[in-house]
Amino acid sequence: MRPPHQPSSPYHVAVRDLPVTRHVDVAPAFVAEAVAGMPLREALGDEHGPVVDGGEVDVELTADGDTIFVQGAIKGTIAIACSRCVTPMAITFDERVRVTFVPAAELAPADAAATAEDDGVELSSDELDVFPYADEQIDLAPLVREQFVLAVPYAPLCREDCQGLCPQCGADKNVAPCTCTRPADPRFAALAGVKLPS
């Protein structure tokens, strides 16, 4: 029996070691890099203290010739800001994954895929769940990164009835009622001095 290949990264799996199961603890730094640049992540800033990020990968990898099948679960926690009040909050997810890795040479060039998308060609769900591999090594990092990005909703809420921030003073209306008076509609400013006949 061949000794297992020592990967350079916990996300790398040598094809020669298959079939194999792999558990990876996803570090906060990996999550931070995956969601960097997302508006509701950037809104956290640095003043909110430590960020709760991380996750786990538990997958099984099997081979059928050059085609590699990966199935299992990816779960994690992502710290982002509420889309209404910008309060720090955590998104948790636990997703089942079932994807296929094929040699990079067998995939259509990226520009061809882009052309198909521009031409309105619809891709099946099977085609969307295909990843390339090269040098006889599977890299799970793109798959894991994708799951963390997809887990962030477009407009996350810290709670369903979040009142958000006052657009005038910026106060958090979840903490206390805002005392600001609503500004007059500028469209009616010209009518302010008009006296109607009695």
JORARA-V24989 format. One record per residue. N is the residue number from 1. PSI is psi in radians with two decimals (999 if undefined). OMEGA is omega in degrees with one decimal (999 if undefined). Layout:
n->N psi->PSI omega->OMEGA
n->N psi->PSI omega->OMEGA
//
This chain:
n->1 psi->2.29 omega->-179.2
n->2 psi->2.44 omega->175.7
n->3 psi->2.52 omega->-179.8
n->4 psi->2.50 omega->178.3
n->5 psi->2.39 omega->177.8
n->6 psi->1.89 omega->-176.4
n->7 psi->2.68 omega->177.3
n->8 psi->-0.27 omega->179.7
n->9 psi->2.58 omega->178.3
n->10 psi->-0.28 omega->179.8
n->11 psi->-0.12 omega->-178.4
n->12 psi->2.37 omega->177.9
n->13 psi->2.20 omega->178.6
n->14 psi->2.34 omega->-179.2
n->15 psi->-0.59 omega->-177.8
n->16 psi->-0.31 omega->-179.3
n->17 psi->-0.12 omega->-175.8
n->18 psi->2.60 omega->-0.1
n->19 psi->2.63 omega->-178.2
n->20 psi->2.65 omega->170.9
n->21 psi->2.58 omega->-177.0
n->22 psi->2.28 omega->172.5
n->23 psi->2.29 omega->178.4
n->24 psi->2.26 omega->171.0
n->25 psi->2.11 omega->-177.4
n->26 psi->2.04 omega->-176.6
n->27 psi->2.63 omega->176.9
n->28 psi->-0.62 omega->-178.9
n->29 psi->-0.63 omega->178.1
n->30 psi->-0.77 omega->179.6
n->31 psi->-0.78 omega->-179.1
n->32 psi->-0.72 omega->179.1
n->33 psi->-0.66 omega->-178.0
n->34 psi->-0.70 omega->-175.1
n->35 psi->0.14 omega->178.4
n->36 psi->2.39 omega->179.1
n->37 psi->-0.26 omega->177.5
n->38 psi->2.29 omega->-173.3
n->39 psi->-0.77 omega->-176.1
n->40 psi->-0.14 omega->170.1
n->41 psi->-0.77 omega->-179.9
n->42 psi->-0.51 omega->-178.5
n->43 psi->-0.33 omega->178.5
n->44 psi->-0.61 omega->-176.3
n->45 psi->-2.84 omega->-179.2
n->46 psi->-0.03 omega->-173.2
n->47 psi->-0.01 omega->-175.4
n->48 psi->0.18 omega->176.4
n->49 psi->-2.78 omega->-175.4
n->50 psi->2.50 omega->-178.8
n->51 psi->2.37 omega->179.7
n->52 psi->1.78 omega->178.7
n->53 psi->2.74 omega->174.1
n->54 psi->3.10 omega->179.8
n->55 psi->-2.99 omega->-179.4
n->56 psi->2.54 omega->175.8
n->57 psi->2.22 omega->174.2
n->58 psi->1.84 omega->-175.9
n->59 psi->2.78 omega->174.4
n->60 psi->2.31 omega->-179.8
n->61 psi->2.24 omega->177.1
n->62 psi->2.76 omega->-177.0
n->63 psi->2.53 omega->169.9
n->64 psi->1.59 omega->-171.8
n->65 psi->-2.22 omega->178.7
n->66 psi->-0.07 omega->-178.9
n->67 psi->2.24 omega->-177.8
n->68 psi->2.26 omega->178.8
n->69 psi->2.31 omega->-180.0
n->70 psi->2.20 omega->176.1
n->71 psi->2.62 omega->-178.4
n->72 psi->-2.48 omega->-175.9
n->73 psi->2.55 omega->173.6
n->74 psi->2.19 omega->177.7
n->75 psi->2.71 omega->-178.3
n->76 psi->3.10 omega->178.5
n->77 psi->2.36 omega->-178.6
n->78 psi->2.24 omega->176.5
n->79 psi->2.19 omega->177.1
n->80 psi->-3.13 omega->178.7
n->81 psi->2.53 omega->173.9
n->82 psi->2.42 omega->-176.8
n->83 psi->-0.22 omega->179.7
n->84 psi->-0.79 omega->-174.8
n->85 psi->-0.07 omega->177.7
n->86 psi->0.34 omega->175.5
n->87 psi->2.43 omega->176.5
n->88 psi->2.42 omega->178.7
n->89 psi->2.90 omega->-179.1
n->90 psi->2.36 omega->173.0
n->91 psi->2.22 omega->176.1
n->92 psi->2.57 omega->178.6
n->93 psi->2.75 omega->177.5
n->94 psi->1.70 omega->-172.6
n->95 psi->2.37 omega->170.1
n->96 psi->2.40 omega->178.9
n->97 psi->2.54 omega->176.7
n->98 psi->1.75 omega->-175.0
n->99 psi->2.94 omega->-178.6
n->100 psi->2.40 omega->173.1
n->101 psi->2.32 omega->177.7
n->102 psi->2.74 omega->177.8
n->103 psi->2.41 omega->-176.6
n->104 psi->-0.59 omega->-178.4
n->105 psi->-0.37 omega->-178.5
n->106 psi->-0.24 omega->179.9
n->107 psi->2.61 omega->176.2
n->108 psi->2.57 omega->176.9
n->109 psi->2.65 omega->-177.9
n->110 psi->-0.66 omega->-178.5
n->111 psi->-0.54 omega->177.5
n->112 psi->-0.69 omega->178.2
n->113 psi->-0.69 omega->178.9
n->114 psi->-0.68 omega->178.6
n->115 psi->-0.73 omega->178.9
n->116 psi->-0.68 omega->179.3
n->117 psi->-0.74 omega->179.4
n->118 psi->-0.55 omega->-178.8
n->119 psi->0.03 omega->177.9
n->120 psi->0.30 omega->178.7
n->121 psi->2.23 omega->-179.7
n->122 psi->2.35 omega->177.2
n->123 psi->2.45 omega->178.8
n->124 psi->2.86 omega->179.3
n->125 psi->-0.53 omega->178.5
n->126 psi->-0.70 omega->-179.5
n->127 psi->-0.52 omega->-179.8
n->128 psi->-0.34 omega->-177.5
n->129 psi->0.56 omega->178.9
n->130 psi->2.28 omega->179.3
n->131 psi->2.59 omega->177.7
n->132 psi->2.72 omega->169.6
n->133 psi->2.75 omega->-178.6
n->134 psi->2.85 omega->176.9
n->135 psi->0.57 omega->177.0
n->136 psi->0.60 omega->-178.3
n->137 psi->2.26 omega->177.3
n->138 psi->2.27 omega->176.0
n->139 psi->1.90 omega->-178.7
n->140 psi->-0.21 omega->-174.2
n->141 psi->-0.80 omega->179.5
n->142 psi->-0.66 omega->178.2
n->143 psi->-0.81 omega->-178.9
n->144 psi->-0.77 omega->179.5
n->145 psi->-0.76 omega->179.8
n->146 psi->-0.73 omega->-178.8
n->147 psi->-0.66 omega->178.7
n->148 psi->-0.70 omega->179.5
n->149 psi->-0.77 omega->-179.1
n->150 psi->-0.39 omega->-178.0
n->151 psi->-0.30 omega->-178.5
n->152 psi->2.02 omega->179.5
n->153 psi->2.79 omega->-179.6
n->154 psi->-0.73 omega->-178.9
n->155 psi->1.34 omega->-178.4
n->156 psi->2.55 omega->179.0
n->157 psi->2.42 omega->177.4
n->158 psi->-0.48 omega->173.1
n->159 psi->2.74 omega->-174.2
n->160 psi->-0.61 omega->-176.9
n->161 psi->0.48 omega->179.5
n->162 psi->2.25 omega->-177.4
n->163 psi->-0.27 omega->177.9
n->164 psi->-2.89 omega->-178.6
n->165 psi->2.59 omega->174.6
n->166 psi->2.24 omega->-179.3
n->167 psi->-0.25 omega->-179.5
n->168 psi->-0.96 omega->-175.8
n->169 psi->-0.23 omega->178.7
n->170 psi->0.11 omega->-179.5
n->171 psi->2.58 omega->177.6
n->172 psi->1.94 omega->-176.3
n->173 psi->-0.13 omega->173.5
n->174 psi->-0.43 omega->-177.1
n->175 psi->-0.79 omega->-179.5
n->176 psi->2.63 omega->177.9
n->177 psi->2.48 omega->-179.9
n->178 psi->2.41 omega->-178.7
n->179 psi->0.10 omega->179.5
n->180 psi->2.51 omega->174.1
n->181 psi->2.52 omega->-177.4
n->182 psi->2.27 omega->-179.4
n->183 psi->2.60 omega->179.3
n->184 psi->2.55 omega->178.0
n->185 psi->2.08 omega->-177.4
n->186 psi->-0.33 omega->179.5
n->187 psi->-0.36 omega->-179.0
n->188 psi->0.12 omega->-177.2
n->189 psi->-0.65 omega->-178.6
n->190 psi->-0.36 omega->-178.4
n->191 psi->-0.07 omega->-173.6
n->192 psi->-0.66 omega->-176.8
n->193 psi->0.05 omega->-178.0
n->194 psi->2.27 omega->177.1
n->195 psi->2.26 omega->179.9
n->196 psi->2.47 omega->178.6
n->197 psi->2.47 omega->179.7
n->198 psi->999 omega->999
//
